[in-house]
Amino acid sequence: MNDVVSLAEKLVSIASYVADGCDETAVVAWLEQWFVTNLPDMKLTRQPLPDGRANLYVGAPTPIVLFVGHIDTVPISNGWQTPPLTLTRESGRLYGLGVADMKGSIASLMVALTRMSKSARSTVGMLIYVDEEYRFAGMKQVIADKLFVDQPPELVISLDGNLQPLMGCRGLIKMDIEVIGKSGHASNPANGVNAITQLMESLASLEQQLTQYTSSELGQTTMNIAYLRGGATTDVDNPEILQRSGNVIPNYAEGIIELRVADTKLTAQLVETLLRQLLQERGLEVKSIRVGADLGVWNQTRDTVSEQFLKTCYTQAGILWQPDDPRYRGYIDVQLLAEVIDSPIYVIGAGGDNRHGANESAAISDLQVAANLYQLIVEQWNKENSDEKS
């Protein structure tokens, strides 16, 4: 059966998290065979990654409408009330790992492709990529291989969202920090430099400075202190074991920060410069600052033609056009694609609840609505272009 529930059930049943010897290989192979069997007119191309995994591209070599969606999920978390790899249907909802993020949306698009005419389907591309939940290796490979750059699509739809369209996201900077202070007896704090408190105060000052980096569309840059560890050690080069003595000023601290960046002027290099200055002002030696992620801001210029077109499609599909607020959404790696092509890009998915958590779910009705909407977008885009040419 090629309905949204059956396809979502199969996709969920094939584990595609990247851990414990598992990855996306099996589900990509199943998708490949499904397209061969059900849509043989759509050309299949594997895009290999250096580690042996592969993205899967389906459709026209130079698509007019391009859909992009990742097939990996987060690992299984604690707290599931149903088997996470067995799709459970209850009260109009589907429960299973990845059904909201984003195997349900992929199932909806697969259904839409089977319903549309062959001529309309010949203008579509579907990029199914890996590793979005981890290091963005799949999308980075797309960028490295310059897919879609020479002849960009006229319209790009990312499935990484809900039925409220999204047209931007804040950037992402992650840093690992190690600092060295000076030990001394706690009875005389002036004889030492407390690495823990001075690191915390430096980060608080950095957070205050970041408030000036704002955007009317994306709001304010925010910072999360995700991890903090410190103590006294006689070997700062190997600080695995730290003293927990209350009478010793700690001379070592490490932390992880993550920034959600709203302003294109704020780069990882600038953040590192600001942070180093703050740390040194407080008497700390910077052992290391490692940038784990430096992903840019997606703040595309509004394209009135494509936006009006999509509004019309929403009306015809019986959906209220109510754009999502990018100030409260996470980073979306379609931003990387937006850096290299100038096509209008929208994030439109079937959505769901508890993404990345236990008891992840999606409404069956939303999957069906998304399938209808995807079909409508392709057929109407082709119809309008055909009318213009005639």
BELQUIHU-V356420 format. One record per helix or strand of 2 or more residues. SS is the DSSP state (A for helix, B for strand). FROM is the first residue (numbers start at 1). LEN is the number of residues. Records with the same first field share a line. If there is no record, write none. Layout:
SS->FROM-LEN / FROM-LEN
This chain:
A->4-10 / 25-14 / 99-17 / 118-4 / 137-8 / 189-3 / 195-16 / 236-3 / 268-14 / 304-14 / 326-3 / 334-5 / 364-26
B->44-5 / 54-6 / 65-6 / 88-3 / 93-3 / 124-6 / 155-4 / 168-2 / 171-10 / 214-2 / 219-2 / 222-11 / 252-10 / 285-11 / 298-2 / 344-4 / 361-3
